Every structure is written in structure tokens, then in C-alpha cells.
Amino acid sequence: MSKVFAALAVSVDGYITGRDARPSHGLGDGGVLFDWYGDPGNSAVYQQLVDGVGAVVTGRTTYDDCEGFDGGSPHPSAPMVVVSHRPQPEEYAASARQVFTTSIEDAIARAKELARAKDVGIQGGVTVTAALEAGLVDEVMLHQVPVLLGAGRRFFGPLAEQVPLTLVDTVPGVGVTHLHYRIAK
């Protein structure tokens, strides 16, 4: 059965970007958060996630900061559903890999359809928080990088109430610790 999860690289102090994240510079000064991606010692964790994803949900800020993923998706083959109250940029309107919707509920529902039996990954702190608030997330994976960024965009925004988690797995990696949690429902 497919699941909905968030899996993001995060600093020890909870940031998913560094200072001054913006279009063409999506991570701000937080590029160190992704140094672990290229290390062969981390490839099994990364590949397992990639292989299981059938669709990705992202918010408009992440979409804009990544310049619309050039009409594609952050995933090598999975389509992307963007939560936004603004229309899709005209230059990507014909993209078969991008769908726009205006609510997190619609985005997750559409992503599940597109994913078929595979998982739905969520990216972007605001989008993850909205999905958590709506009770739509099954698992959270933190790829915790040993750095204190001190500022940037937080992984999680304010939540109306606590979200209890159950630790599923901890995998030490090269320059990262992978923490896998299930949301206790």
C-alpha cells in the first residue's frame, strides 16, 4: 500500500535552506545540506526513496526557487503536483510532468492517482506543515546533516497541536544521519 511521506535534508537546528533562499539560489547558503547525496556510502538510502516514489507534491515557493524545475520534477521520472493559488507559468503549461492545484487535500489526492501504487513524497516546509495539519502524512524522514545553519527556512512551521512520532529506523551515513519516523495516528 502506498504512503505519503516527507523526506528532506535538514540541519541540526531544523532548517531546510540557508539564508537568502530565492529563485536561482533555492538553498540560499545552505548547500551543505546536500553534500551527502553524492557519497556512495549514502546511495542505498537515497535510491530506495527514489525507487518508491510515484509522485511528488511541492509548494509554490519551492517551485519558484527551483525555477519551475525546467518544466519537469525534482524526481527523475515521477510527476509533480504543485500547490499554488497562482497559475502555472506559461512556458511550462504543456508539461506532462506538472499539475497545479489550489489545496493540499487536492494535491495529495491527485498525487496518489498519479503515483498509482507507489508512494507520494512531499517537499517544502510550508507544504509539509499543511499536509501534517490536514492529517495526510504517514511518515517523516529527516536526513539530518551535522551543521547549525542559524537561519533559513524551517522544515516544520507552527502546528496547532503536537504530532506524535514513532521511530522506525536510524541509519548513520557519511555526513548525514537518516531518521525515519511513522506518524502515530
C-alpha positions as CSV (number, residue, x, y, z in Angstrom):
1,M,0.0,0.0,0.0
2,S,1.4,3.4,-0.9
3,K,2.2,6.0,1.7
4,V,2.6,9.8,1.9
5,F,5.9,10.9,3.3
6,A,8.1,13.9,3.7
7,A,11.9,13.3,3.4
8,L,14.1,16.4,3.5
9,A,17.7,17.2,4.3
10,V,17.7,19.3,7.4
11,S,20.3,21.0,9.6
12,V,20.5,20.0,13.3
13,D,18.8,23.3,14.1
14,G,15.8,22.5,11.8
15,Y,16.5,24.4,8.6
16,I,15.9,23.0,5.1
17,T,17.6,26.0,3.4
18,G,20.2,28.5,4.5
19,R,19.9,32.3,4.5
20,D,18.7,34.2,1.4
21,A,16.9,31.3,-0.4
22,R,15.4,32.7,-3.7
23,P,14.9,31.8,-7.3
24,S,18.1,30.5,-8.9
25,H,19.5,30.1,-5.4
26,G,16.9,27.8,-3.8
27,L,19.1,26.7,-0.9
28,G,20.5,30.1,0.0
29,D,23.8,29.5,1.8
30,G,22.6,26.0,2.8
31,G,24.1,24.0,0.0
32,V,26.0,21.9,2.6
33,L,22.6,20.1,3.3
34,F,23.0,18.2,0.0
35,D,26.7,17.3,0.2
36,W,25.8,13.7,1.3
37,Y,23.9,13.0,-1.9
38,G,27.0,12.3,-3.9
39,D,28.7,10.0,-1.5
40,P,28.5,6.3,-2.4
41,G,28.0,5.5,1.3
42,N,24.6,7.1,1.2
43,S,23.4,5.8,-2.2
44,A,21.3,2.9,-0.9
45,V,19.1,5.2,1.3
46,Y,18.7,7.7,-1.5
47,Q,18.0,5.1,-4.2
48,Q,15.4,3.3,-2.0
49,L,13.5,6.6,-1.6
50,V,13.7,7.4,-5.3
51,D,12.6,3.9,-6.4
52,G,9.5,4.0,-4.2
53,V,8.2,7.5,-5.3
54,G,5.4,7.7,-7.9
55,A,4.6,11.4,-7.5
56,V,5.9,14.5,-5.7
57,V,3.9,17.3,-4.1
58,T,5.6,20.7,-3.7
59,G,4.6,24.2,-2.8
60,R,4.9,27.3,-4.9
61,T,7.9,28.8,-3.1
62,T,10.0,25.7,-3.7
63,Y,8.7,25.6,-7.3
64,D,9.7,29.2,-7.9
65,D,13.0,28.9,-6.1
66,C,13.8,25.9,-8.3
67,E,12.7,27.8,-11.4
68,G,9.8,25.5,-12.1
69,F,12.1,22.5,-12.3
70,D,12.5,23.5,-16.0
71,G,9.0,22.1,-16.6
72,G,9.9,18.7,-15.0
73,S,10.0,17.5,-11.5
74,P,12.6,17.1,-8.7
75,H,12.3,13.3,-9.2
76,P,13.9,11.7,-12.3
77,S,10.6,10.2,-13.5
78,A,7.7,11.0,-11.2
79,P,5.2,13.8,-12.0
80,M,4.9,16.7,-9.6
81,V,1.8,18.3,-8.2
82,V,2.2,22.0,-7.2
83,V,0.1,23.6,-4.5
84,S,-0.5,27.2,-5.6
85,H,-3.1,29.9,-6.0
86,R,-1.2,31.3,-9.0
87,P,-1.3,29.8,-12.4
88,Q,1.4,27.6,-13.9
89,P,3.9,29.6,-15.8
90,E,3.1,29.7,-19.5
91,E,6.4,28.3,-20.6
92,Y,5.6,25.1,-18.7
93,A,1.8,24.9,-19.4
94,A,2.3,22.0,-21.8
95,S,4.4,20.0,-19.3
96,A,3.1,16.4,-18.9
97,R,5.0,16.2,-15.6
98,Q,3.4,19.1,-13.8
99,V,-0.1,19.5,-12.3
100,F,-1.3,22.6,-10.4
101,T,-3.9,22.6,-7.7
102,T,-5.0,25.0,-5.0
103,S,-5.3,22.9,-1.8
104,I,-3.1,20.4,0.0
105,E,-6.0,18.0,0.1
106,D,-6.5,18.1,-3.7
107,A,-2.7,17.9,-4.3
108,I,-2.3,14.8,-2.2
109,A,-5.4,13.2,-3.8
110,R,-4.2,14.0,-7.3
111,A,-0.6,12.8,-6.5
112,K,-2.0,9.5,-5.2
113,E,-3.8,9.0,-8.5
114,L,-0.7,9.8,-10.5
115,A,1.5,7.6,-8.2
116,R,-0.7,4.6,-8.8
117,A,0.6,2.0,-6.2
118,K,3.8,4.0,-5.4
119,D,4.5,6.5,-2.7
120,V,3.8,10.2,-2.6
121,G,6.7,12.4,-1.5
122,I,6.1,15.9,-0.2
123,Q,8.8,18.7,-0.2
124,G,8.8,22.2,1.2
125,G,8.3,23.2,4.8
126,V,5.0,25.1,4.3
127,T,3.6,22.2,2.2
128,V,4.7,19.5,4.7
129,T,3.2,21.5,7.6
130,A,-0.1,21.9,5.7
131,A,-0.2,18.2,5.0
132,L,0.6,17.4,8.6
133,E,-2.2,19.7,9.8
134,A,-4.6,18.0,7.4
135,G,-3.6,14.5,8.7
136,L,-2.4,13.5,5.3
137,V,1.2,12.4,6.1
138,D,2.1,8.8,7.1
139,E,5.9,9.1,7.6
140,V,8.6,11.7,8.0
141,M,12.2,11.2,7.2
142,L,14.9,13.6,8.3
143,H,18.2,13.4,6.6
144,Q,20.0,15.3,9.4
145,V,23.2,17.0,8.4
146,P,25.6,17.9,11.2
147,V,25.6,21.6,10.8
148,L,23.9,24.6,12.5
149,L,22.8,26.9,9.8
150,G,21.4,29.5,12.2
151,A,18.8,30.8,9.8
152,G,16.8,29.9,6.7
153,R,13.5,28.1,6.1
154,R,12.4,25.7,8.7
155,F,11.4,22.1,8.0
156,F,8.2,22.5,10.0
157,G,6.1,25.6,10.6
158,P,3.9,26.1,13.7
159,L,1.5,23.3,14.3
160,A,-1.9,23.6,16.1
161,E,-1.1,20.5,18.2
162,Q,1.7,18.0,18.7
163,V,2.2,15.2,16.2
164,P,3.4,12.1,17.9
165,L,6.1,10.1,16.0
166,T,7.4,6.6,16.3
167,L,11.0,5.9,15.4
168,V,11.1,3.3,12.6
169,D,14.8,3.4,11.7
170,T,18.1,5.3,12.2
171,V,20.8,4.9,9.6
172,P,24.1,6.5,10.1
173,G,25.6,7.8,6.8
174,V,28.5,9.7,5.5
175,G,27.9,13.3,6.6
176,V,24.3,12.6,7.5
177,T,22.1,10.6,9.8
178,H,18.8,9.3,8.3
179,L,16.0,9.3,10.8
180,H,12.8,7.6,9.7
181,Y,9.6,8.2,11.7
182,R,6.0,6.9,11.4
183,I,3.2,9.3,12.4
184,A,1.2,7.8,15.3
185,K,-2.4,8.0,14.2
